[in-house]
Amino acid sequence: MKLKSIVSLTLLALVMLACKKDKAETEVVKDEGVAFNYNVEQFADIKVLRYQIPGWENLTLKEQKLVYYLTQAGLAGRDISWDQNYRHNLKIRKALESVYTNYKGDKKVANWANFETYLKRVWFSNGIHHHYSNDKIKPEFSSDYLAQLLKETNTSLEGEAFDVIFNDKDAKKVNLTKDVDNVFLSAVNFYGPDVTTAEVEAFYKKKTSPNAKKPLSFGLNSQLVKEKGVLKERVYKSGGLYGAAIDQIITWLEKAQSVAENKAQGDALGLLIQYYKTGDLQTWDDYNVTWTAATEGNIDYINSFIEVYNDPLGYTGSYETIVQIKDFDMSEKMAVLSENAQWFEDNSPLMDAHKKDSVVGVTYKVVNVAGEAGDASPSTPIGVNLPNANWIRAAVGSKSVSLGNIINAYNNAGSNGRLKEFVHDEEELKLEEEFGQKADKLHTALHEVIGHASGQLNPGVGETKETLKKYASTLEEGRADLVGLYYLYNPKLQELGLVDDWKSVGKAAYDGYIRNGLMTQLIRLQLGDDVEEAHMVNRQWVSAWAFEKGLKDNVIEKVTRDGKTYFNINDYEKLHALFGELLRETQRIKSEGDYKAVEDLVEGYGVKVDPAIHAEVLERNKQFTSAPYSGFVNPVLVPETNDAGEITGVKVIQPGTFSGQMLNYSRDYNFLPEVN
């Protein structure tokens, strides 16, 4: 599971060995002695940032080579995520990029500016659907203008791939609307366009695992399509679907294995390579067990088809990679969380039957990202906890990381001034300014380390993708959020030396969460839209449930002042108790597989938006120019070689422009030119 950056007011107040690089790619944007510039550019609702790799020069040559090989492996599969997101994405991207690089006409007109913005939005979202809302991105130019550009650049884009840019077909990448066929109405390319929800559920219901206590992740690495009316899986593997890109991934992973830091790390990489070669799901589980136990070393990584948020039924994983370097100082400071994981489990408000008797193998590190690709880039998580299989978490444990340099880049990219507009009073503002960043970091840590590792399923209850279906992801993210919220307002954090003033940190965390969940995250939605993205949905149902249940005692007060709405927490103790009550219920829902209860919770509190509040928030937000979403370009790792072609060092270069990096990626990692 990964925690997406909410880019809330809190967070914003506080994103072949020698490849030729073009000028934009190799432009150095930081001179010695000059403050690092985190900001690249802004367009539409997007702000693009840079991040640094602290301590790179302290890595050994072997470690630098390992990081380089792992980042190349990640980028080699980049186009997989584009095709997974929508069947015409690669064809559309290729055409738009051809226009962008070859057009010699008038580039000072509004239509060209709108074309550039559209292309950048498509780049950022890895496709024509918005990376967060899942809505198809609407171009602010006509089909006639695009046809003109295509003609003048001798570029081909015809039929459905052209028409879909402008029509209403395939309007949602992931459609989670209640009482519709979510698979059939989702544009995501995990299923054939004529496959229905009922057919998918019936197909996977027939599959059984050799060991019922260790269920395989059926559907994780395959596309389900109809061939002559019969359902068939097209497996992602060498020689299978996406095989051309996967072969490139394997090549780089083999290089990485040759410089592994230790045997355990090398063994894990070997199993990952075998998984890519065979597509065998038992090998995937064997890999995850080995990878989870491989905790020694300075370098780690996430690579493969992992998170299932983009699947309306939660079966198929999106391709993603993150390459990580351990932040020694911060990891040592925060290790106390994983060391005390059993205490947090024992003292949680969960029903005893839903608590783990023994929380095993929980490791937590603060890491510095060295490269990301696929579903993790340009829009990146800020924390990750893996593996996702419940039985592996229970038997072996899990790895949790916070992406320290990503969070640092967010915090140093500049404030957008929205905070003062939406806080209720000076006390709330002061708490946020003094304790908000600390609260954010601790909530991320508690969410990933304690939250996702906590609780257990009742005996005989199936995996949540089977029991809770399309609500599984938002329930799990909300449950982990609630674990964090419950313990953020607890003296144990001060006892462990993590904070100096637990009450102030807890209050700042509660203020920020409620403010964002009930109001400020709405700046990301068009008026009249429902909340649909799993993390946004969970923040709203947690906040709205707590607000409603606390009405009798006025725990959270809705205040209207000078025609503006605010939410003020009057009783933090009672809100803490409400979070505990909801945590207990969400774990019960997960443990028992109670579909009706999760449907009532999510649909009742997390999806619909108060139109008056939404209109007000959008109006109040008009005064601010900073974009509500942020993401990142990646540093470029350039190997330096001797006359024998051996790598003697790896240099880190910051990209000068977003478009330069995107064009270079398309040129250098274009391994899926024809995907059917």
Secondary structure, 3 states (H helix, E strand, C coil): CEEECCCCHHHHHCCCCCCCCCHHHHCCCCCCCCCCCCEEEEECCEEEECCCCCCHHHCCHHHHHHHHHHHHHHHHCHHHHHHHHCCCHHHHHHHHHHHHHHCCCCCCCHHHHHHHHHHHHHHHHCCCECCCCCEECCCCCCHHHHHHHHHHCCCCCCCHHHHCCCCCCCCECCCCCCCCCCCCCCCCCCECCCCCHHHHHHHHHCCCCCCCCCCCCCCCCEEEEEECCEEEEEEECCCCECHHHHHHHHHHHHHHHHCCCCHHHHHHHHHHHHHHHHCCHHHHHHHHHHHHHCCCCCEEEEEEECCCCCCCCCCCCCEEEEEEEECHHHHHHHHHHHHCHHHHHHCCCCCHHHCCCCCCCEEEEEEEEEEEEECCCCCCEEEEEECCCHHHHHHCCEEEEEEHHHHHHHHHCCCCCCHHHHCCCHHHHHHHHHHHHHHHHHHHHHHHHHHCCCCCCCCCCCCHHHHCHHHHHHHHHHHHHHHHHHHHCCCHHHHCCCCCCHHHHHHHHHHHHHHHHHCHHHHHCCCCCCCCCHHHHHHHHHHHHHHHHCCCCCCEEEEEECCEEEEEECCHHHHHHHHHHHHHHHHHHHHHCCHHHHHHHHHHHCCCCCHHHHHHHHHHHCCCCCCCEEEECCCEEEEEECCCCCEEEEEEECCCCHHHHHHHHHHHCCCCCCCC
